[in-house]
Amino acid sequence: MASDSGHDDARYLAGSPIRVAILRALDRNPRRPASLTDAVDATRTTVQRILSGFRERRWVVKRDGAYHVTPTGERVHDTYEALLSEIDRADRYGRFAADLERAGAGFPADGLETGELTAATDRDPLAALDRVVELIRDSGGSAVRSVSPIVTAQYNEAAATALDRGATMELVIDGEVLETSIGAFGPATDRAITDDDAAVYVAPDPIGYGILRYDDLACVVAYDEHNNPRCVFESGNETVREWADERFEALAREATPLSTVIGESSPTHE
């Protein structure tokens, strides 16, 4: 646990963009006060006052007329820059992470280290949906494992295209959308049962997120409270790939083959 003085020093540094700019400038190269005044666009009095505060905290020392950052000052600088980077990451991925956590996905924090995010916006509300469709369509020739809480015409058409191009597919769907899938997408349901390259399973419990996994790609789809796809996160990160594989396998183990479910609910279905 940080000491009170640690909190005070953190507030001191974060309390002024000029303090951060001066420490950043000194981390690159030793500088004289006049050089810092030009570099950070501050008065000489302000620069001298900040340098005095840094010296009190032993973040810098004065040697041969120039100020040099100390090893502890360098660590403070690096840690603060890392904090700013994490805050920026939280801002970019916040909605995605919140939707996944709301769904109980257990997505690993380390998974956010690398990846590309596509998010629906007011100007482009279908951005996430369109990206998922594109990724499904592009999976032709690959072994695909997928999880989806919804069934849509766009998903079905993209899956059909991928199968026609040589993909094999394993899909776990939310049991709550099965009736809609059978009623609205009869031909797609029939193909899911009869196509040897497709295996569809029905989960017993609601699913609140999506997974698309093939080759070296793991795609995670976050949905809002109304099951609208809001964010698509794509990554080749090993942590994300392992999480996606583990989640798919766990859901598939608890699921029932589509043909069995339909046979039990509709014995006359052909």
Summary of the structure (lengths in Angstrom):
residues: 270
radius of gyration: 26.9
end to end distance: 65.3
largest distance: 91.9
contacts: 819
relative contact order: 0.11
helix: 54%
strand: 20%
